[in-house]
Amino acid sequence: METTDITIIGAGVVGLSIASQVARKDRNVILVERHSGFGQETSSRNSEVIHAGIYYPEGFLKAKLCVAGNILLYQICKENGIPHKKTGKLIVAVTEKQVKDLEDLLAKGKRNGAENLSIISSKEVRELEPHVTACAAIFAPSSGIIDSHRLMKFWEIKAKDSGADIIYGCEVKSIEKIPDGYQIGVKDSDGETFFFSTKILINSAGLESSNIAALAGIDIEEAGYRVYYCKGEYFSLGGGKHVFAQRLIYPTPPKPGFIGIHTVPDLQGMMKLGPYDYYVDKIDYDVDETNKELFYRSVKPFLPFVELEDLKPDTSGIRPKVQKPGEPMRDFIITHEEKRGLPGFINLIGIESPGLTAAPAIGRYVEQMVAEII
Ligand SMILES: Cc1cc2nc3c(=O)[nH]c(=O)nc-3n(C[C@H](O)[C@H](O)[C@H](O)COP(=O)(O)OP(=O)(O)OC[C@H]3O[C@@H](n4cnc5c(N)ncnc54)[C@H](O)[C@@H]3O)c2cc1C
């Protein structure tokens, strides 16, 4: 049976970042992906926003890795010609109560180390975005947008150039603990099963990450590793209205854990609104057209130029959340499972937002864990 040093499950943006960090000529690294190419799940179904790191509780990996990832992403983009735009972002208040909420959010963002945050007046908002209604706003100049496909392509090439094998169309079906690591059973696209062994196994399987942890023998209920699906829907903004806002415009968060429906500008100059988030039992990416009215009502107070007929159902994505509906936000789980009797097994579970922004920092974080094991 073939033996490898490091196996990574999942070629989303996080698995690819990890592969590009841990691959080197003197190591055998395999990245296994069930689809025929990279990034066919959550990593290509998101807002492509480079977040500043404002919303997350102090001390969370989400906060630390987002703030670090923001800086790294701009560096990587500049050095490697990956399309991106530092648009800046406004989180707007339309009532006095929301202004108070913004002050709390600003303090949280500053504690997290998000760069150059400030509260600006309605006059200053009008100077930046004449068509947006606000009595005040948090201005986050370090927020932006990125071509996530090009980012993943860059990491795919970097990983391969550093010696990693990326095997597409291969689904991990079994994991068995063996004396010096793990035996992995994989079903290929012809339906054939093959086995190999690995010293280190990294679970970066996104929506499937809790199932992979269970395959390795972890009781996911007891560990708190069950992933709950939270769908985020987008509507495109037509009627030529995309020209009325240049930046990412977010409302004051409507409830804990939800950042609210916002503008999602893209690098082609068009605009979506979203996501509208709600928990679902199964994975399907249909967009519920009947939510149009809700989108309209949510954004009208701060984007007064939007009319109902401008909105058309667009895409959706699903976040793997480890908190159930109504529970407080939980952090990313990035853990070496030595204490559970699984040395060399690293789990990444609940890598929801800001997973795209944090991806380069997650890659480095996991590389440090690997260095301690090897
Ligand atoms: C609506 C929405 C909006 C978001 N907006 C943003 C944003 O603006 N900014 C931001 O920073 N983050 C955002 N995120 C979060 C971000 O998209 C994710 O955190 C990130 O894409 C997670 O990447 P991943 O590689 O962990 O997972 P994925 O992209 O899901 O990749 C996991 C991969 O594992 C593979 N896999 C699963 N099981 C197996 C198996 N058994 N064998 C082989 N392969 C397997 C899957 O096929 C998949 O390709 C958003 C998410 C959503 C849903």
The ligand as a Gaussian input file, in Angstrom:
#p B3LYP/6-31G(d) Opt

LIG

0 1
 C      -23.428000      32.757000       1.470000
 C      -21.991000      32.800000       1.915000
 C      -21.284000      33.993000       1.867000
 C      -19.971000      34.042000       2.308000
 N      -19.275000      35.198000       2.127000
 C      -17.975000      35.259000       2.514000
 C      -17.221000      36.445000       2.292000
 O      -17.694000      37.387000       1.667000
 N      -15.965000      36.493000       2.776000
 C      -15.399000      35.461000       3.458000
 O      -14.272000      35.599000       3.936000
 N      -16.072000      34.290000       3.617000
 C      -17.330000      34.161000       3.135000
 N      -18.020000      32.986000       3.264000
 C      -17.346000      31.826000       3.861000
 C      -16.430000      31.123000       2.880000
 O      -17.048000      30.975000       1.622000
 C      -16.061000      29.744000       3.444000
 O      -15.598000      29.890000       4.770000
 C      -14.992000      29.052000       2.638000
 O      -15.324000      29.015000       1.268000
 C      -14.784000      27.642000       3.174000
 O      -13.853000      26.987000       2.363000
 P      -13.538000      25.454000       2.601000
 O      -12.397000      25.131000       1.731000
 O      -13.415000      25.201000       4.058000
 O      -14.878000      24.676000       2.191000
 P      -15.442000      24.257000       0.744000
 O      -15.281000      25.294000      -0.272000
 O      -16.828000      23.748000       1.008000
 O      -14.528000      23.037000       0.333000
 C      -14.623000      21.774000       0.909000
 C      -14.324000      20.764000      -0.164000
 O      -14.282000      19.474000       0.426000
 C      -14.739000      18.553000      -0.558000
 N      -15.125000      17.302000       0.110000
 C      -16.115000      17.144000       1.022000
 N      -16.176000      15.845000       1.414000
 C      -15.216000      15.184000       0.716000
 C      -14.814000      13.821000       0.674000
 N      -15.407000      12.891000       1.419000
 N      -13.808000      13.478000      -0.159000
 C      -13.203000      14.417000      -0.943000
 N      -13.565000      15.726000      -0.942000
 C      -14.553000      16.098000      -0.111000
 C      -15.905000      19.284000      -1.173000
 O      -16.248000      18.737000      -2.425000
 C      -15.387000      20.711000      -1.241000
 O      -14.804000      21.002000      -2.481000
 C      -19.341000      32.884000       2.817000
 C      -20.050000      31.677000       2.848000
 C      -21.351000      31.630000       2.377000
 C      -22.086000      30.334000       2.347000

